[in-house]
Structures are given as structure tokens and as C-alpha cells.
Amino acid sequence: MEQIKAILITHDHSDHIKGLATLANKYRLSVMATPDCLKGISQHPLASELDKSLMHAIKARKSFRLSGLEVTAFSVPHDGKGNVGYHVRNSHASLTLATDLGTLTDEAIHFLKAATAIVLESNYDEELLQKGSYPPYLQQRIRSHQGHLSNADAAGFLQQHYHQGIQQIFLCHLSLHNNHPDLARESALKALNGCIPDASKRLTVLPRGQRSPLFHL
């Protein structure tokens, strides 16, 4: 934990902040997010005990330095408050995190294409969502422009925009009910087929419902 310098928050939904107050207060970690997101966090019952002195506002598209890294937040369409993705880089490598967004905007695509490693949402399989237990209003929310990216959406990005500079691809935020890692992987590999040899060596489907291993980029 002594290696952790700060916590960057994408948005104020409970599955992203429910452990935030405990973690940040205990280790005195700076919590960085947009002003709207910080307001949402401070009003959320799961994070209301967060020490306000640890909260630091950032602006989308305004880069800042953090422990030798340049960090840029970029706006994404989702139904939280102050939603952003993050682009983090040093002199020779970069990572873009784009999760919890209903559509891939030109801005999100720009930062994904600029990275050597990408963490991209692949939330749901359309057939599983349609045939699953979710009521119609929730299905509509997930499919909306302020919802989530499907396996097909993630694959579409890879098919259209993958280039050799993207060395590692991580698929994230897979639904426990409306997706399966094998489906997300198959969809992405099909999109990458013909673009790069041994595409499976560059593709990682991050685990759901359990702790991820530590990756060195």
C-alpha cells in the first residue's frame, strides 16, 4: 500500500466507490475526480465518511502530474456524475482506461488510440442480456448511450482502430449476469483476426467478482 499515491475515480456509482472512504481515510490517500463526481461521492451514503481534506478536484482534458506520470481525464457518456476515463503516460508508455460508458465518443477513441495499453469495457453480450432476467427498463438503460459497452462495441473499436502501437488490451467490467469471459474474448479475438499474429497474447479478459493479479506494463 505504501506504493499507492492516489485514487482516481471515474464516477460516483456504488460499485466504484463503496470501499473508497475506508481505503482513503486509513492510508491518507488523495482522491481525485471531477467536481461533479466529488459532489456525488460526498452525498453518497457509502462514501459520506470520506475525509473531505483528501478530495482533490480535477478537470477533464486538463493534464496534471502525479508521481512522475502525466494524467489526463476525458469525459465519457454515462449516467453517473462527472463521468470520465483516464489516460496516463510517462516518456515511453501510456495506458487509457475507458469503462462505464454507453458509447465510444471521438474523444474516448482518441485517447484509446494514443495508448500502448488499453483497459476497455466489454460489459454485456446482447443475446444474454435479451434472454436474461433483467426487466426491459434495465436492459434499455444498459444499452443506452449513457449505459455500457457491449462485447460487440468493444470488438468494433478493435476492428476499426487497432494499430501496432497498442501492445496490451484488457477487457474489463464484464457483467456477472449478462456476459461470460469466453464470449468477450471470442468477440475481441474475432475482431483482431488478421490484424496481428498471436492476438491472444496481447488480450487479457480481467476477472469478475474476484481480485485481479498485478500487471506490470
C-alpha positions, 0 to 999 in steps of 0.5 A: 500500500505504501506504493499507492499515491492516489485514487482516481475515480471515474464516477460516483456509482456504488460499485466504484466507490463503496470501499473508497472512504475506508481505503482513503481515510486509513492510508491518507490517500488523495482522491481525485475526480471531477467536481461533479463526481466529488459532489456525488461521492460526498452525498453518497451514503457509502462514501459520506465518511470520506475525509473531505481534506483528501478530495482533490478536484480535477478537470477533464482534458486538463493534464496534471502530474502525479508521481512522475506520470502525466494524467489526463481525464476525458469525459465519457457518456454515462449516467453517473456524475462527472463521468470520465476515463483516464489516460496516463503516460510517462516518456515511453508508455501510456495506458487509457482506461475507458469503462462505464460508458454507453458509447465510444465518443471521438474523444474516448477513441482518441485517447484509446488510440494514443495508448500502448495499453488499453483497459476497455469495457466489454460489459454485456453480450446482447443475446444474454442480456435479451434472454436474461432476467433483467426487466426491459427498463434495465436492459434499455438503460444498459444499452443506452448511450449513457449505459455500457459497452457491449462485447460487440462495441468493444470488438468494433473499436478493435476492428476499426482502430487497432494499430501496432502501437497498442501492445496490451488490451484488457477487457474489463467490467464484464457483467456477472449476469449478462456476459461470460469471459469466453464470449468477450474474448471470442468477440475481441479475438474475432475482431483482431483476426488478421490484424496481428499474429498471436492476438491472444497474447496481447488480450487479457479478459480481467476477472469478475467478482474476484481480485485481479493479479498485478500487471506490470506494463 
